[in-house]
Amino acid sequence: MADIKSKIKKLAEKYSKEIIDLRRKIHRNPELSFEEYETSKLVYEKLSKLKIDRVQRVSQTGVVGLIKNKNGKCVGLRADMDALPIHEKTGLPFASKNHGVMHACGHDAHTSMLYGAALILNEIKAELNGSVKLIFQPAEEKNPGGASILIKQGVLENPKVNAIFGQHVMVDKPAGSLGFCEGVTFASQDELYITIYGRQSHGAKPHKSIDPIVTASGVVMALQTIVSRNTSPYDPIVITIGAIHGGTATNIIPSEVKLMGTIRTLNENLRKKSLKLIERTIKGITQAAGAKYKFEISPGYPELNNDSKLTDFARKAAVDFSGSKNVFKSERIMGAEDFAFYLKKKPGTFYRIGAGRTSDIHTQTINIDEKTLPVGAGFMAYLAVKYLNSNQ
């Protein structure tokens, strides 16, 4: 494998400019979840020029390609392509041209790194002991998640994927360093939508109202007791209300208030239990106030559970590829990832790749160190080759 590792590293260097240029082009033209029309068109055209087997569009804005040398195992490599509704303030020469939309989570980097891996793997195709399925996925950032849709459409079949790998940039880690964590690594997530119905009144006559703002305030505070008093402190859970909408003037008590939020847990039992506790809490607060409510759940992603054997396999491959000093232990986080859906169907691991010192993901000023990109492309390619030549 020493010879193939050397080839891959040289090819990663050879294609580094093309990988970086693609990232910048995608970053300049971000598209929201399920709207990645130009991004998917660009990826489709680039893969088609490489004459990769069976390049096809899936789910309107997804793209899948197959690099196949011979019959045998098939390994899946996945990248997400969607951006976020954030107004960019990086000042970069290739900053977003689409007002209010930004690649603030690094999916532009993920897409370009997988494309880089495709360039490398296609050039060493004769040395593949099986096939590599390239999955360019839409809509990681929005329920129900592009992964769940692609799986239903058969992305893990024909040929059958035996294992799957994905990566995500991680800020404040050296550019191109690689991090691994076995077991449950990302949280489940569900979206919460709550409407409190009260009775409208003049602001100077609160006694004639059923105030949905005060009631909603009580709901927001009471929901935190689920975290602090209804669940074990050893079992992580986050309940966040991220938006409150209600009212039109200073002197009017409105008739309704809308709340939106999210819940994150690390196990399915707590996830189900907490959703019931949330509705019980809302019901109790609104009944006490004489108000009514509507509670809706948008089911999100399950917890992401990395296969222990393949995580260890990938970590050892990273040590071999980059050296032990460039490999770190990645921590469990309460963020969510729809790569979890793939791992419910197939063994694999979702690892982290350092993006250098910058502001956090999902912020207006994140700026990924582009030295990350050729390393990420090279390691993805190496991991695929290593898996196809293993007895995993």
Buried (B, 14 or more C-beta within 10 A) or exposed (E): BEEBBEBBBEBBEEBBEBBBEBBBBBBBBBBBBBBBEBBBEBBBEBBEEBEBBEBEBBBEBBBBBBBBBEEBBBBBBBBBBBBBEBEBBBEEEBBBEBEEBBBBBBBBBBBBBBBBBBBBBBBBBEBBBBBBBBBBBBBBBBBBBBBBBBBEEEBBEEBEBBBBBBBBBBBEBBBBBBBBBBEBBBBBBBBBBBBBBBBBBEBEEEEEBBBBBBBBBBBBEBBEEBBEEBBEEEEBBBBBBEEBEBBEEEEEBBBBBBBBBBBBBBBEEBBEBBBEBBBEBBBEBBEEBEBBBEBEEBBBBBBBBBBEEBBBBBBEBBBBBBEEEBBBEBEBBBBBBBBBBBBBBBBBBBBBBBBBEBBEBBBEBBBBBBBBBBBBBBBBBBBBBBBBBBEB
